[in-house]
Amino acid sequence: MNRRWLLSTLLVLPAMSLLAFGPSDSLRSIPNHSFTSGEVLQYKVHYGLINAAEATIEVSDDLHRINERPCYKATVTGRTTGSFDFFLRIRDTWRSYIDTTSILPQKFFRNIEENHYRKKETVDFDHIKDVAEVEKRGKDKDDVKRGTYKVPDNVQDLVSGFYYLRTLNYDQRRLGEVIRVQGFFDEDVFTMDVMYKGRETVTTKAGTIRAIKLVPKMPSNKLFKGENAISVYLSDDRNKVPVLIQAELFVGAVKVDMYKYRGLKNRLNLVAQN
C-alpha cells in the first residue's frame, strides 16, 4: 500500500489552516472568542474499519514570548497505531508559536519521523518585511539547508492558520461561497479554494454535533478521488473545532474522528439525545 494516503490524512488537520488566510493589514488585530490556552483535541484516524492512527491538537497552558510578542504554543502530533505501526511507523510533530493579537505565526517547527526518514524544519517569520527564514535538517547532522523566502502579507503556516480559521464568522457566508486562501509550506507559497457548504449534523465518537461544512478544492493528484474529495466539519458554535474530516481516496475512505476534548473556551454544540 502506498504510504502517502496516511501521511496526507494526518496532515489534513493542520492543512485546513490554509482555509483561513485572507488579505489584511500587516499589524492586524483579530478578535478571538474561540480558543484559549490549555485546549486539547484528540482524534482517531480510520481507514475503512481499521483504526490506523491517532492525532492530537493542543495549546500549551503557558504563553511564550517570540520576537517580543506574546504567543500561543500550538502543537499537532500524529502517529500510526496497531498493525499499521509495523509497516508504516509515523511520529510527526508540527508546532506554531501564534501571536495572541494577530493570530499570525512568529515561528513554525516540524519534526518528521516516517519509517527511516527524518526531517526537522524551523521557519522564522518576519511580518514587517514579509519574509520567512527556513532551516532544514536531515538525518545526517551535516545535512543542513537554509533559505530566505518572500511571503504574502499576513501569511499563515499550516498550524497557525487552523486557529485563525476558527475566529471567522460563518453566519454571513453564502451557500456555495468560495474562499480563496494562501499559505506558506515547504518553501512555497500556494493558493487553495475552499467552498462553504452550509450546516449539517454529524455523529462523532465525542457525540452528535451540529457542524459547519467546508470543502477544499483539491488539485489533480494520484491520491484524492476528485477535487471535492475532502469534507471538513467544524463545530457550529463559538469554538469552531474540527470534529470530523472525511476523505475519499483512490485506495479507500479515511475518516478523522474527534473522540475526546478538554479545555474548550465555550460549550460544545452537542445535540441532545433522547
Buried (B, 14 or more C-beta within 10 A) or exposed (E): EEBEBBBBBBBBBBBBBBBBBEEEEEEBEBEBEBBBBBBBBBBBBBBEEEBBBBBBBBBBEEBBEBBEBBBBBBBBBBBBBEEBBEEBBBEBBBBBBBBBBBBBBBBBBBBBBBEEEBBBBBBBBEBEEBBBBBBBBEEEEEEEEEEEBEBBBBBBBBBBBBBBBBBBEBEEBEEEEEBEBBBBBEEEBEEBBBBBBBEBEBEBBBBBBBBBBBBBBBEEEEBBBEBBBBBBBBBBBBBBBBBBBBBBBEBEEBBBBBBEBEBBBBEBBBEEEE
